[in-house]
Amino acid sequence: MLKLFALLLLASAPVWAAPAPAAAEPPPYRLGADDIAVVINRNDPYSQEVGAYYAKVHQVPAENIIEIDLPVKAEITPAELEKARTQLNNRLGHNIEALALAWTQPWKVSCQSITSAFTLGLTTGVCQNSCAPTPPSAYFNSPSVRPWQEVGLRPSMLLAADNVANARAMIDRGVAAWGTQPRANAWFVQTADKARSVRAPMFPRDQYIAQLKLTVHRVQAESISNQKDIVVYETGRATVDDINTLGFVPGALADHLTSYGGVITGPNGQMSILHWLDAGATASYGTVSEPCSHPQKFPHPQVLLLHYLAGATAVEAYWKSVAWPAQGLFVGDPLAAPYRRLSAFK
């Protein structure tokens, strides 16, 4: 594992540098159900049903289930956010390290995602120039295994889906993923869309990692089709073709770099990241306002793969991979962890 930890980040030359890990060994990841709060909107029947199901199947302690009041609409105001965050923060214990936000709407606060708003608070000025850099995350590529205690933030993920049945299926995949160490494939696909392929120089090289039974594919194509056992799929297009022909393993991460993938309700002319979950992925990421192709606003492919293979949960790996997360929406099962070493923590 030590060789793997050093290998992946050296596999290619990124156009913007990921900071080196603080230690040569991968972090001893241990985030689990005792460390996460399930946040339920008492005004939303979807939230109540999905939140209760999540807590049940992941065995989240009852004291970690917190109800708040939110409007059920795509976008909320800064005042509505602060009211809800105050309700939440008054209930959170210091043992809580991450948040599972159990709803689909709201997903946006002004030009900021709901996940970054709950984790980081309101970032002012994003709407004035959404193409500008946003504040860097102290959690980016961090060696931390206790984000609240060590970094001072609680990474969050939205349990979003088109309906309750799809949400339950996504959660079931997250539960099934735990510690499976699957024989799998990671795909990094560079398309002809140059603006949306700015991450391509950061893609890891083709390789087979024997100790993890993982094959890494770096290809140039508009999409892949009829592939199976996929644990990671990253690409850049407004809409990704053929995803319904693919077979994802439980816990799979998949995302596409485009402007409005995080617009998860209503038409926007681009593919919603919920389509990845519909196709069988367990977590995804997309921006809710125009990011202007800054790679720092999207998952760094090597950092994402590195931490996920080291045993991080989906919420840890995805949050650690985004340097400027203000506009980015994290969706899926935060506790999915196919490469977690099985232990008393689950």
C-alpha positions in Angstrom: 0.0 0.0 0.0 2.9 2.3 0.7 4.1 1.9 -3.0 0.6 2.5 -4.2 0.2 5.7 -2.1 3.4 7.2 -3.7 2.7 5.8 -7.2 -0.6 7.3 -8.2 0.2 11.0 -7.7 3.4 10.5 -9.6 1.6 8.8 -12.5 1.4 11.9 -14.6 2.2 15.6 -14.5 -0.8 17.6 -13.2 -1.4 21.1 -14.5 -2.0 22.3 -11.0 -0.2 20.6 -8.1 -1.8 18.6 -5.4 0.0 19.1 -2.1 2.0 16.1 -1.0 0.5 13.9 1.7 1.7 14.7 5.2 2.9 11.1 5.7 4.2 8.4 3.4 1.7 5.9 4.6 -2.0 6.3 3.6 -4.2 7.7 6.4 -5.8 5.1 8.7 -9.4 5.8 7.6 -12.1 4.9 10.1 -15.1 7.2 9.6 -18.3 5.2 10.2 -21.9 5.3 11.2 -21.1 6.6 14.7 -19.4 9.6 13.3 -22.1 10.9 10.8 -25.3 12.9 11.4 -28.3 12.2 9.3 -30.0 15.6 8.7 -33.7 15.4 7.9 -36.0 18.2 6.7 -39.2 17.8 8.7 -41.1 19.7 6.0 -40.2 17.1 3.3 -41.8 13.6 3.1 -39.0 12.4 0.9 -36.4 13.6 3.4 -38.2 11.8 6.3 -38.4 8.5 4.5 -35.0 8.5 3.0 -33.3 9.8 6.2 -35.0 7.1 8.3 -34.0 4.4 5.8 -30.4 5.6 5.7 -30.1 5.6 9.4 -31.6 2.1 9.7 -29.5 0.3 7.1 -26.3 2.0 8.1 -27.1 1.6 11.8 -26.6 5.3 12.6 -27.3 5.9 16.4 -30.6 7.6 17.1 -28.8 10.6 18.8 -27.2 11.3 15.4 -30.5 11.8 13.6 -31.3 15.5 13.6 -34.4 17.3 12.2 -34.4 20.8 10.9 -36.7 23.1 9.0 -36.0 24.0 5.4 -38.2 25.1 2.4 -38.7 22.4 -0.1 -37.4 24.2 -3.3 -34.4 24.1 -5.5 -32.7 27.3 -4.1 -32.9 28.8 -0.7 -31.8 32.3 0.5 -28.8 33.0 2.7 -31.2 33.8 5.6 -33.0 30.4 5.2 -29.6 28.7 5.2 -28.4 30.4 8.3 -31.6 29.6 10.2 -31.3 25.9 9.3 -27.5 25.8 10.1 -28.2 27.3 13.5 -30.8 24.6 14.2 -28.3 21.9 13.1 -25.2 23.3 14.9 -27.2 23.6 18.2 -27.7 19.8 18.0 -24.4 18.5 16.7 -22.0 16.8 19.2 -18.3 17.0 18.8 -18.3 13.3 17.8 -19.9 14.2 14.5 -17.4 14.3 11.7 -19.6 14.3 8.6 -23.2 15.0 7.4 -25.7 13.0 5.3 -28.2 15.6 4.1 -31.4 13.6 3.5 -33.1 15.5 0.7 -33.0 16.4 -3.0 -34.2 20.0 -2.7 -32.8 22.4 -1.8 -29.5 22.0 -3.6 -28.4 25.6 -4.0 -27.9 28.8 -2.0 -27.4 31.8 -4.3 -24.6 30.5 -6.5 -23.2 28.0 -3.9 -24.1 24.4 -3.5 -26.1 23.2 -0.5 -23.3 20.8 0.6 -20.6 23.4 0.6 -22.9 25.9 2.3 -23.7 23.4 5.2 -20.0 22.4 5.5 -18.3 25.7 5.0 -21.0 28.3 5.6 -22.0 31.0 3.1 -19.3 32.1 0.6 -20.0 35.7 -0.3 -19.4 37.1 -3.8 -19.8 33.9 -5.9 -22.8 35.3 -7.8 -20.9 38.5 -8.6 -18.3 36.5 -10.6 -18.9 32.7 -10.6 -15.9 32.3 -12.9 -13.5 33.7 -10.3 -11.5 31.4 -7.9 -13.4 30.6 -4.7 -11.8 30.1 -1.3 -9.5 27.1 -1.1 -10.4 24.1 1.1 -8.2 23.3 4.0 -9.4 19.7 3.5 -8.0 19.3 0.0 -5.8 16.2 -0.1 -5.5 16.3 3.7 -4.1 13.3 5.6 -6.9 13.9 8.2 -9.1 11.1 9.3 -11.2 13.2 11.7 -12.2 16.3 9.6 -14.1 18.1 12.3 -11.5 17.5 15.1 -8.5 18.1 12.9 -9.6 20.5 10.2 -12.7 22.2 11.6 -15.2 21.2 9.0 -17.8 18.4 8.5 -17.9 17.3 4.9 -21.4 16.7 3.7 -23.1 14.7 0.9 -26.7 15.0 -0.4 -28.8 11.8 -0.4 -30.4 13.0 -3.6 -32.4 11.0 -6.1 -35.3 11.4 -8.5 -37.5 9.4 -6.2 -37.5 7.4 -2.9 -37.0 4.1 -4.7 -33.9 5.3 -6.5 -32.6 6.8 -3.2 -33.0 3.5 -1.4 -31.2 1.7 -4.2 -28.3 4.1 -4.0 -28.1 3.6 -0.2 -28.2 -0.1 -0.6 -25.2 0.1 -2.9 -23.4 2.1 -0.4 -24.1 -0.4 2.3 -23.1 -3.3 0.0 -19.8 -1.6 -0.9 -18.3 -1.7 2.6 -14.9 -3.4 2.6 -15.6 -5.5 -0.5 -12.2 -4.9 -2.1 -13.7 -5.5 -5.6 -11.9 -6.7 -8.7 -12.7 -3.5 -10.6 -11.8 -0.9 -13.3 -11.2 2.8 -13.0 -11.8 4.7 -16.3 -10.4 8.2 -17.0 -11.8 9.3 -20.4 -10.4 12.3 -22.3 -13.0 13.6 -24.8 -12.6 16.0 -27.8 -14.2 18.7 -25.7 -11.1 20.7 -24.8 -12.9 23.0 -22.3 -14.3 20.1 -20.4 -11.2 18.0 -20.6 -8.9 20.3 -18.6 -8.4 17.5 -16.0 -6.9 15.1 -18.6 -3.3 15.9 -17.7 -4.1 14.8 -14.2 -5.4 11.4 -15.2 -3.4 8.5 -13.8 -1.6 6.3 -16.4 -2.7 2.9 -17.5 -1.7 0.4 -14.9 -2.8 -2.8 -13.1 -2.6 -2.6 -9.3 -2.3 -6.2 -8.3 -2.8 -5.9 -4.6 -6.1 -4.2 -5.1 -7.2 -6.1 -8.3 -7.7 -2.8 -10.0 -7.1 -1.9 -13.6 -6.7 1.8 -14.4 -7.7 2.8 -18.0 -6.7 6.2 -19.4 -8.2 6.6 -22.9 -9.2 9.1 -25.5 -12.9 8.6 -26.5 -16.2 10.4 -26.4 -17.5 7.8 -24.0 -17.2 4.1 -23.0 -19.9 1.5 -23.4 -20.6 -2.1 -22.4 -17.9 -2.1 -19.7 -18.4 -3.7 -16.3 -17.0 -3.7 -12.8 -16.5 0.1 -12.8 -15.4 1.7 -9.5 -14.4 5.1 -10.9 -15.4 6.9 -14.1 -14.3 10.5 -14.8 -14.7 12.4 -18.0 -15.6 15.8 -19.4 -18.7 16.3 -21.6 -22.0 18.2 -21.3 -23.8 14.9 -21.6 -22.2 11.5 -21.3 -23.5 8.8 -23.7 -23.9 5.1 -23.0 -23.8 5.2 -19.2 -26.9 2.9 -19.1 -24.8 0.2 -20.8 -22.2 0.2 -18.0 -21.9 -2.0 -14.9 -20.9 -0.2 -11.8 -19.7 -2.0 -8.6 -21.3 -1.0 -5.3 -19.6 2.2 -4.1 -18.7 3.4 -7.6 -17.8 7.1 -8.1 -18.6 8.8 -11.4 -18.6 12.4 -12.6 -18.3 14.6 -15.7 -16.8 18.0 -15.8 -19.4 20.4 -17.2 -20.9 23.7 -16.0 -24.3 22.6 -14.7 -24.1 18.9 -13.7 -25.1 19.9 -10.2 -28.4 21.4 -11.3 -30.3 18.3 -10.3 -33.9 19.5 -10.8 -35.4 21.2 -13.8 -34.0 21.4 -17.3 -30.5 22.9 -17.9 -29.3 21.5 -21.2 -26.7 19.4 -19.6 -26.7 16.0 -17.9 -27.5 16.0 -14.2 -25.2 14.1 -11.9 -28.3 12.2 -10.7 -28.1 10.3 -14.0 -24.9 8.7 -12.8 -26.7 7.4 -9.7 -29.6 6.2 -11.9 -27.1 4.2 -13.9 -25.7 2.5 -10.9 -23.0 4.8 -9.4 -23.1 5.4 -5.7 -21.8 9.0 -5.5 -21.1 11.9 -7.9 -20.2 15.6 -8.1 -21.1 18.6 -10.2 -21.3 22.4 -10.0 -24.5 24.4 -9.5 -23.3 27.6 -11.2 -20.9 28.5 -14.0 -17.4 27.5 -12.9 -15.5 28.3 -16.2 -13.5 25.1 -16.4 -11.2 25.8 -13.4 -10.0 22.3 -12.7 -9.7 23.3 -9.0 -13.5 23.4 -8.9 -13.8 19.7 -9.8 -12.4 16.4 -8.4 -8.7 16.0 -8.9 -8.6 12.5 -10.5 -5.4 11.3 -8.8 -6.3 12.6 -5.4 -9.8 11.1 -5.6 -8.5 7.7 -6.6 -5.6 7.8 -4.1 -7.8 8.4 -1.0 -10.6 6.1 -2.1 -8.2 3.2 -2.7 -6.7 3.9 0.7 -10.0 3.2 2.4 -11.7 6.6 2.6 -15.5 6.9 2.5 -17.1 8.5 -0.5 -17.6 11.7 1.4 -14.0 11.9 2.4 -12.5 11.0 -0.9 -14.7 13.4 -2.9 -14.3 16.3 -0.6 -10.5 15.8 -0.4 -10.3 15.9 -4.2 -11.8 19.3 -4.7 -9.6 22.3 -4.0 -12.3 25.0 -4.5 -15.6 23.4 -3.5 -17.9 26.4 -3.0 -19.9 25.7 -6.2 -19.7 21.9 -6.1 -22.6 19.6 -5.1 -21.6 16.2 -3.6 -24.3 13.6 -4.0 -24.6 9.9 -3.0 -24.0 7.7 0.0 -21.3 9.4 2.1 -20.4 6.1 3.9 -19.7 4.0 0.8 -16.2 2.6 1.3 -15.3 -0.4 -0.9 -11.6 -0.3 0.0 -12.1 0.0 3.7 -10.2 -2.6 5.6 -12.8 -4.5 7.6 -12.5 -3.9 11.3 -14.6 -3.3 14.4 -15.5 0.1 13.0 -18.3 -1.5 11.0 
